[in-house]
Amino acid sequence: MKIKLLALAGLILLTCSQFLPTQAKSSIHPSQPSTSSTYKVYLPLIFKSYTPPPPDTIPPAVITDLNAITGSSTGTVDLTWTAPGNNGNTGTAASYLVRTSASAILTETDWSNATSVTSGIPTPQVAGSSEHMTVNGLTPDATYYFNVRAQDQVPNLGGLSNSPSAIAFLDTIPPAAVTDLAATAGASDGSVNLTWTAPGNDGSTGTANSYLVRSSSSAILTETDWSNATPITIGIPTPLE
């Protein structure tokens, strides 16, 4: 069977052709042999207009409660704010843009001249949620201003937020002094074994970053003695908690 479709003047012409055996008689004309039967059916073709939805022109709401405080590790500042929505304060925005500067970011020109923050930016949560991020890699003890904007999928960009400032964290607490250093003869010629209790990163808290070890033919009791002593560069362990 063959089926053909033809659209014509608002109608669909459906043509069906059925091939019959050469000895079969036509049901329409039984006195005449036939090899096929063709049927034509007209079906109405219905058109329905489509109106696309209006474009999304509503940006996320402006962030008005951006807060900046000194972080808890070297060169960091912590930022917090309330999430806006995808359309104003409704829904969920697609992403955040964060910038920093040495002065307040109050205008579009300020925004253009500010430095983009590219790491640590959170994925937006539903409108009204509390957002938090830590900005890393800042110069310790320097003052930084910030601005955060949300954008949707279009993307429609939200307006400039308020622009708070904070001082990047400066670690001023050194590890505690090692007070129980002991030295004993080593098991091989020319070796000495050293033992001590690990201090912390801040006093006796946390884990120090590294050790410096020096030796001298006389006691190392002052900063001058330390400066004149010989640095040891091999076999130094990584600090443990």
C-alpha positions as CSV (number, residue, x, y, z in Angstrom):
1,M,0.0,0.0,0.0
2,K,1.2,3.5,-0.9
3,I,0.1,6.6,1.0
4,K,0.5,10.1,-0.2
5,L,-0.2,13.4,1.6
6,L,-0.8,16.6,-0.2
7,A,-1.7,19.9,1.5
8,L,-3.9,22.0,-0.7
9,A,-6.0,25.1,0.1
10,G,-6.4,24.3,3.8
11,L,-7.1,20.6,3.2
12,I,-5.0,17.5,3.3
13,L,-5.4,15.1,0.4
14,L,-4.8,11.5,1.5
15,T,-4.2,9.1,-1.4
16,C,-4.0,5.4,-0.6
17,S,-3.1,2.9,-3.3
18,Q,-3.5,-0.9,-2.7
19,F,-2.1,-3.3,-5.2
20,L,-4.1,-6.5,-5.8
21,P,-3.2,-9.8,-7.4
22,T,-3.5,-9.9,-11.2
23,Q,-6.3,-12.5,-11.0
24,A,-8.4,-10.6,-8.4
25,K,-11.6,-8.8,-9.4
26,S,-12.2,-5.2,-8.5
27,S,-14.8,-4.8,-5.8
28,I,-15.8,-1.6,-7.5
29,H,-16.1,-3.0,-11.0
30,P,-16.3,-6.8,-10.5
31,S,-16.5,-7.4,-14.2
32,Q,-13.1,-5.9,-14.9
33,P,-9.8,-7.2,-13.6
34,S,-7.7,-4.7,-11.6
35,T,-4.3,-4.5,-10.2
36,S,-4.8,-1.7,-7.7
37,S,-7.4,0.4,-5.9
38,T,-7.0,4.1,-5.1
39,Y,-8.9,6.0,-2.4
40,K,-8.8,9.7,-2.0
41,V,-9.9,11.4,1.3
42,Y,-9.9,15.1,2.1
43,L,-9.1,16.0,5.7
44,P,-9.2,19.5,7.1
45,L,-5.9,21.1,7.9
46,I,-6.1,23.1,11.1
47,F,-3.7,26.0,11.7
48,K,-3.2,27.5,15.2
49,S,-1.3,30.7,15.7
50,Y,1.6,30.7,18.2
51,T,2.5,33.8,20.3
52,P,6.0,33.5,21.9
53,P,6.2,34.5,25.5
54,P,7.5,38.1,26.2
55,P,11.3,38.4,26.8
56,D,12.6,38.4,30.3
57,T,13.7,41.9,31.0
58,I,13.5,41.8,34.9
59,P,16.9,41.7,36.5
60,P,17.7,40.3,40.0
61,A,17.1,42.8,42.8
62,V,19.9,45.0,44.1
63,I,21.8,43.5,47.1
64,T,21.5,46.1,49.9
65,D,23.0,44.3,52.9
66,L,26.5,43.3,51.7
67,N,28.8,43.0,54.7
68,A,32.6,42.6,54.8
69,I,34.7,41.6,57.8
70,T,38.3,40.6,58.3
71,G,38.8,36.9,57.6
72,S,40.4,34.2,59.8
73,S,43.4,33.4,57.8
74,T,46.2,35.5,56.2
75,G,45.0,37.7,53.4
76,T,41.3,37.0,53.6
77,V,38.1,38.9,54.0
78,D,34.7,37.3,54.6
79,L,31.6,38.6,52.8
80,T,27.9,38.0,53.6
81,W,24.6,39.1,52.0
82,T,21.0,38.1,51.4
83,A,20.3,36.4,48.1
84,P,18.1,38.2,45.6
85,G,15.9,36.4,43.1
86,N,15.9,35.7,39.4
87,N,13.2,38.4,38.8
88,G,13.6,41.0,41.5
89,N,13.3,39.1,44.8
90,T,11.5,36.1,43.3
91,G,13.1,32.8,42.3
92,T,16.8,32.0,42.2
93,A,19.5,34.1,40.3
94,A,21.9,32.3,38.0
95,S,25.2,33.7,39.3
96,Y,27.0,36.4,41.2
97,L,29.7,38.8,40.1
98,V,32.1,40.1,42.8
99,R,34.6,42.9,42.5
100,T,37.1,44.6,44.9
101,S,38.9,47.9,44.9
102,A,41.0,50.1,47.1
103,S,38.2,52.6,47.1
104,A,34.4,52.4,47.3
105,I,32.6,50.9,44.3
106,L,29.6,53.3,43.9
107,T,29.2,53.8,40.1
108,E,29.4,51.8,36.9
109,T,32.8,53.4,36.2
110,D,34.0,52.3,39.7
111,W,32.7,48.8,38.8
112,S,34.5,48.7,35.5
113,N,37.8,49.7,37.1
114,A,37.5,47.3,40.0
115,T,39.2,43.9,40.2
116,S,37.1,40.8,39.5
117,V,37.1,38.1,42.2
118,T,37.1,34.8,40.4
119,S,37.3,32.1,43.1
120,G,35.2,31.2,46.1
121,I,32.0,32.7,44.7
122,P,28.9,30.7,45.8
123,T,26.1,29.4,43.6
124,P,23.0,31.5,44.2
125,Q,20.4,30.1,46.6
126,V,16.7,30.9,46.5
127,A,15.8,34.5,47.2
128,G,16.0,35.4,50.9
129,S,18.8,32.9,51.7
130,S,22.0,33.9,53.5
131,E,25.1,33.9,51.3
132,H,28.7,33.7,52.4
133,M,32.1,33.6,50.8
134,T,35.8,34.2,51.7
135,V,37.9,36.3,49.4
136,N,41.5,35.0,49.4
137,G,44.8,36.2,48.1
138,L,44.6,39.8,49.4
139,T,47.5,41.7,50.8
140,P,47.5,41.3,54.6
141,D,46.6,44.4,56.6
142,A,45.4,46.3,53.5
143,T,41.9,47.8,53.2
144,Y,39.6,46.5,50.4
145,Y,36.1,47.6,49.3
146,F,33.7,45.2,47.7
147,N,30.5,45.1,45.5
148,V,28.4,42.1,44.6
149,R,25.8,41.9,41.8
150,A,23.5,39.0,40.7
151,Q,22.5,38.1,37.2
152,D,19.9,35.8,35.7
153,Q,20.1,33.4,32.7
154,V,19.5,36.1,30.0
155,P,21.7,37.6,31.5
156,N,19.9,40.6,33.1
157,L,22.4,42.2,35.5
158,G,21.3,43.4,38.9
159,G,22.3,46.9,40.1
160,L,25.3,47.8,42.2
161,S,25.2,46.7,45.8
162,N,26.4,48.8,48.8
163,S,30.2,48.8,49.0
164,P,31.5,47.9,52.4
165,S,35.2,47.6,53.3
166,A,37.3,45.4,55.5
167,I,41.0,44.9,56.3
168,A,42.5,41.7,55.0
169,F,43.6,39.4,57.9
170,L,47.2,39.8,59.1
171,D,48.5,37.0,61.3
172,T,50.5,38.7,64.0
173,I,50.7,35.6,66.4
174,P,53.9,33.6,65.8
175,P,54.3,29.9,66.8
176,A,55.3,29.3,70.4
177,A,59.0,29.0,71.1
178,V,60.4,25.4,71.2
179,T,61.5,24.9,74.8
180,D,62.5,21.3,75.0
181,L,65.0,20.9,72.1
182,A,67.3,18.0,72.8
183,A,70.4,16.9,70.9
184,T,72.1,13.4,71.1
185,A,74.8,11.7,69.2
186,G,73.6,10.0,66.1
187,A,74.0,6.4,65.0
188,S,76.4,7.2,62.1
189,D,79.6,9.3,61.9
190,G,79.0,13.0,61.8
191,S,75.3,12.9,62.7
192,V,73.2,14.3,65.6
193,N,69.6,13.5,66.5
194,L,67.3,16.3,67.5
195,T,64.0,16.0,69.2
196,W,61.4,18.6,70.3
197,T,57.7,19.1,70.9
198,A,55.9,20.8,68.0
199,P,54.5,24.3,68.6
200,G,51.4,25.5,66.9
201,N,50.6,28.0,64.1
202,D,49.4,30.6,66.6
203,G,51.3,30.1,69.9
204,S,50.5,26.4,70.8
205,T,47.4,26.3,68.7
206,G,47.1,24.8,65.2
207,T,50.0,23.5,63.1
208,A,53.1,25.5,62.1
209,N,54.0,26.0,58.5
210,S,57.7,25.0,58.6
211,Y,60.8,24.7,60.8
212,L,64.1,26.6,60.5
213,V,67.1,24.8,62.0
214,R,70.6,26.2,62.5
215,S,73.8,25.0,64.1
216,S,76.9,26.6,65.5
217,S,80.1,25.7,67.4
218,S,78.8,27.8,70.3
219,A,75.4,28.3,72.0
220,I,72.8,30.1,69.9
221,L,71.2,32.3,72.5
222,T,70.6,35.6,70.8
223,E,69.3,36.9,67.4
224,T,72.9,37.7,66.6
225,D,73.9,34.2,67.4
226,W,71.1,33.0,65.1
227,S,72.2,35.2,62.3
228,N,75.8,33.9,62.5
229,A,74.8,30.2,62.7
230,T,74.8,27.9,59.8
231,P,71.4,26.9,58.3
232,I,70.6,23.2,58.0
233,T,68.7,22.5,54.8
234,I,68.2,18.7,54.7
235,G,66.3,16.3,56.9
236,I,64.0,18.9,58.4
237,P,60.5,17.4,59.1
238,T,57.2,18.9,58.2
239,P,55.4,20.3,61.3
240,L,52.8,18.0,62.9
241,E,49.9,18.9,65.2
